[in-house]
Amino acid sequence: MTVEYRLYLNGPDSVMELAFADPEEGESVEGAEEETVNPILPDWTEVAYAIGFFALLYLLMQFVLVPPIKASMDERKEKIRSAKEAADRVESDMGSAQADYDAAVAGARDEANQIIDAVRSEAEARRVELQAEADTEIAALRASADAEVEAAREGALTELRGDVSRLATSAASTVIGKNIDVGSAQSLIDSILDGGKN
């Protein structure tokens, strides 16, 4: 059997062929018949082995290796789907809980506003009542003070009239040189003090 090797040096034009003979066959290198190998088409035995190994690999993949992988992928898809459904349920529950919370907060706000308005109106009514009581008390105090001032004024005027009457009578007695009675001159003194009317 002769084995042929081709060595390409600087392109396909310069080919160097080497042929080796199997020493058992007793052939010489010079007398060997040249057998050329096509570099494009492979040997048909290699093609048959490749097809056989491919079929064996296909069957191995189809029936041994792929089913557990496919089963684990299906299981993972099912877990993802159930987790997504659970997340959707939780989200919808959370949305309804948020709506309930918002409604409760709005109700509490309305109730607080009603309480504040009621307290505010109560406080305003109490303020008006206290203001009216204070105004009444102030008016009573003013009237009392005015009455006291008027009484004090009248008392002072009466006392002053008496003093003025005595002083005027004493001065007139001294000027005339005759003793004048305060009681007889009182009407004249009162008319002078009241504005000069007789």
ChimeraX attribute file (.defattr): number of C-alpha atoms within 10 A of each C-alpha:
attribute: neighborCount
match mode: 1-to-1
recipient: residues
	/A:1	13
	/A:2	17
	/A:3	13
	/A:4	14
	/A:5	13
	/A:6	12
	/A:7	12
	/A:8	12
	/A:9	10
	/A:10	8
	/A:11	8
	/A:12	9
	/A:13	8
	/A:14	10
	/A:15	12
	/A:16	11
	/A:17	10
	/A:18	11
	/A:19	17
	/A:20	15
	/A:21	17
	/A:22	13
	/A:23	11
	/A:24	7
	/A:25	9
	/A:26	9
	/A:27	15
	/A:28	13
	/A:29	14
	/A:30	9
	/A:31	8
	/A:32	14
	/A:33	11
	/A:34	10
	/A:35	10
	/A:36	10
	/A:37	12
	/A:38	8
	/A:39	7
	/A:40	6
	/A:41	8
	/A:42	10
	/A:43	11
	/A:44	9
	/A:45	9
	/A:46	10
	/A:47	12
	/A:48	11
	/A:49	11
	/A:50	12
	/A:51	12
	/A:52	12
	/A:53	12
	/A:54	12
	/A:55	12
	/A:56	12
	/A:57	13
	/A:58	13
	/A:59	13
	/A:60	12
	/A:61	12
	/A:62	11
	/A:63	10
	/A:64	12
	/A:65	13
	/A:66	13
	/A:67	12
	/A:68	11
	/A:69	11
	/A:70	11
	/A:71	11
	/A:72	12
	/A:73	12
	/A:74	12
	/A:75	12
	/A:76	12
	/A:77	12
	/A:78	12
	/A:79	12
	/A:80	12
	/A:81	12
	/A:82	12
	/A:83	12
	/A:84	12
	/A:85	12
	/A:86	12
	/A:87	12
	/A:88	12
	/A:89	12
	/A:90	12
	/A:91	12
	/A:92	12
	/A:93	12
	/A:94	12
	/A:95	12
	/A:96	12
	/A:97	12
	/A:98	12
	/A:99	12
	/A:100	12
	/A:101	12
	/A:102	12
	/A:103	12
	/A:104	12
	/A:105	12
	/A:106	12
	/A:107	12
	/A:108	12
	/A:109	12
	/A:110	12
	/A:111	12
	/A:112	12
	/A:113	12
	/A:114	12
	/A:115	12
	/A:116	12
	/A:117	12
	/A:118	12
	/A:119	12
	/A:120	12
	/A:121	12
	/A:122	12
	/A:123	12
	/A:124	12
	/A:125	12
	/A:126	12
	/A:127	12
	/A:128	12
	/A:129	12
	/A:130	12
	/A:131	12
	/A:132	12
	/A:133	12
	/A:134	12
	/A:135	12
	/A:136	12
	/A:137	12
	/A:138	12
	/A:139	12
	/A:140	12
	/A:141	12
	/A:142	12
	/A:143	12
	/A:144	12
	/A:145	12
	/A:146	12
	/A:147	12
	/A:148	12
	/A:149	12
	/A:150	12
	/A:151	12
	/A:152	12
	/A:153	13
	/A:154	12
	/A:155	12
	/A:156	12
	/A:157	13
	/A:158	12
	/A:159	12
	/A:160	13
	/A:161	16
	/A:162	16
	/A:163	12
	/A:164	17
	/A:165	21
	/A:166	18
	/A:167	13
	/A:168	17
	/A:169	21
	/A:170	17
	/A:171	13
	/A:172	14
	/A:173	14
	/A:174	12
	/A:175	10
	/A:176	10
	/A:177	9
	/A:178	10
	/A:179	12
	/A:180	16
	/A:181	12
	/A:182	16
	/A:183	11
	/A:184	10
	/A:185	14
	/A:186	18
	/A:187	13
	/A:188	15
	/A:189	20
	/A:190	17
	/A:191	12
	/A:192	12
	/A:193	13
	/A:194	10
	/A:195	8
	/A:196	10
	/A:197	9
	/A:198	10
